[in-house]
Amino acid sequence: MQWLSLVAMAFGAVVVYADTERTRIHQFDPHQYEQYERNAQCPAILRGAEGDSVVDIKINYVDIQPSTNPKETLVLVHGWPGMWSTWGRQIARFQGDHRLLVTNIRGFYKSTHPGDVRTGGTYSDFVSDLVCMMDHAGVESAVLVGHDWGSQLCFEAARQRPDRFKAVIGLVVPYLPVGRQYVPTRYLSKLAPRLAYQSFFNEFTEQATGELDKSVRRSLRAVMRGWHNPPPEAFLTSTTSLMDVFEDNDELEPITFLSPLEEDYLVKGMEIQGFGKTLQFYLDGNRQKSFAFAAAQGNHTIDTPSLLILPSHDRVANWRDAIKMVHTEAFMTDLKIRDVETAHWPHLEAPEDVNGMMEEFLNELRTRTPSETPRSGVREEL
C-alpha cells in the first residue's frame, strides 16, 4: 500500500544536513519516491517544413497519494533547470493530506520530446501534456504550483483550461499576457540586460547545449545560486556564452540549498537527456507560436484564484517592476502577491516560508463558497 510507505517517508525521507552557509538543509531522498513514477502516453505535434503530424511522447510524473481522502490534488511544475525532485521540500510538507502529481516537462528527465526543440515546446503543447497526465492519473481538477517557466506555464494552463485547474500558485515568474506584437528574444536584453543569456540560448542553441552538457554538475552549480552566492555579472549579461565566465579549472561550490544526495540525483536526472531539449522555453520558434496561439484565442484575462510569490533578490529581474511593465494585475481578477527574501529559488532557499504561504492560500481557497465552473478557454490545437 502506498500510504504505508508514505508514513515511513514522513519520518525517514527528510533529515537535517548541516551546511556552511545555511544552518539547516532538509534533505529529501528522491530515491524513495521512484516507485511512484508513472508514464503517460500523450499525443504531441511534430512540426515540420512539409506539414505537421501527431506522434506519441511519454510524460513522466510522480504520483503521491495520501492514506486519507486528499484535501486537493496539487500539480507541481518545475522550471529551468529542474525536474520533479526539486520539489522535495513541498512534497515533504504536503504529501500527508494532498495528492501530488509532480511532473517532468517534455525533454526533461524521462519525459520524451517530439523532436524539434525550436518548434516542439509551445505553451499549448505543455498545457496539453499536463491535461494528458491528469487524464492518465484519473484527476479531473487540480491546483497548479509552478516555478520559473513552470510558473508561467501554470498561468497559461489556467488561462487556457479553467475547467481543469481551480487555482494557481506561481513562484518567481508572473503571468505574462501577450502584448500587441511579438517581441523577439534578442530584444529582451535591451529591456533587461540580465536576460542576455536567453538571447545566447536562442541564437546559439547548439553551442549553448554543448557548454551546458560538457559538465552537467558544473552547469547546475553555476545556475542554481542563492541570494548570498550570486554568479558573476557576465554570467547573465553575455550574448555569446554562458559558462566561459568561469575558468575550466574553477571548482564551483556545491548547490547550497541542496544536500549532496539531492545534487547527485539532480545531476544524474539531467544527464539522462542533457540540456538540448530543455532550452525550448527560450527559442523564438516556440515563443512566437505561443504568442500567436494566445492572440488568436483572445481570452487574456485569468479569473482563477492565484497566488504569486516573488523573490526580493533575484539577479535575473525585478519581478515587481516586471508585473507593472506588462500589466499583470490588470489581467488577473483574483490575484494575491507575496514577497519572500530569496534569490531565484524560493521553494528551495526558504521552503518554510513558501510552504506556509502555500498552505495559507490553500486553506483560504477551501473556505470559499463553491461557484459555477469557470468558462473554458480551451481551443484544442490537436
C-alpha positions, 0 to 999 in steps of 0.5 A: 500500500502506498500510504504505508510507505508514505508514513515511513517517508514522513519520518525517514525521507527528510533529515537535517544536513548541516551546511556552511552557509545555511544552518539547516538543509532538509534533505529529501531522498528522491530515491524513495519516491521512484516507485511512484513514477508513472508514464503517460502516453500523450499525443504531441505535434511534430512540426515540420517544413512539409506539414505537421503530424501527431506522434506519441511522447511519454510524460513522466510524473510522480504520483503521491497519494495520501492514506486519507481522502486528499484535501486537493490534488496539487500539480507541481511544475518545475522550471529551468533547470529542474525536474520533479525532485526539486520539489522535495521540500513541498512534497515533504510538507504536503504529501500527508493530506494532498495528492501530488502529481509532480511532473517532468516537462517534455525533454526533461528527465524521462519525459520524451520530446517530439523532436524539434526543440525550436518548434516542439515546446509551445505553451499549448503543447505543455498545457496539453501534456499536463491535461494528458497526465491528469487524464492518465492519473484519473484527476479531473481538477487540480491546483497548479504550483509552478516555478520559473517557466513552470510558473508561467506555464501554470498561468497559461494552463489556467488561462487556457483550461479553467475547467481543469485547474481551480487555482494557481500558485506561481513562484518567481515568474508572473503571468505574462499576457501577450502584448500587441506584437511579438517581441523577439528574444534578442530584444529582451536584453535591451529591456533587461540586460540580465536576460542576455543569456536567453538571447545566447540560448536562442541564437546559439542553441547548439553551442549553448547545449554543448557548454551546458552538457560538457559538465552537467554538475558544473552547469547546475552549480553555476545556475542554481545560486542563492541570494548570498552566492550570486554568479558573476555579472557576465554570467547573465549579461553575455550574448555569446556564452554562458559558462566561459565566465568561469575558468575550466579549472574553477571548482564551483561550490556545491548547490547550497540549498541542496544536500549532496544526495539531492545534487547527485540525483539532480545531476544524474536526472539531467544527464539522462537527456542533457540540456538540448531539449530543455532550452525550448522555453527560450527559442523564438520558434516556440515563443512566437507560436505561443504568442500567436496561439494566445492572440488568436484565442483572445481570452487574456484575462485569468479569473482563477484564484492565484497566488504569486510569490516573488523573490526580493533578490533575484539577479535575473529581474525585478519581478515587481517592476516586471508585473507593472511593465506588462500589466499583470494585475490588470489581467488577473481578477483574483490575484494575491502577491507575496514577497519572500527574501530569496534569490531565484529559488524560493521553494528551495532557499526558504521552503518554510516560508513558501510552504506556509504561504502555500498552505495559507492560500490553500486553506483560504481557497477551501473556505470559499463558497463553491461557484459555477465552473469557470468558462473554458478557454480551451481551443484544442490545437490537436 
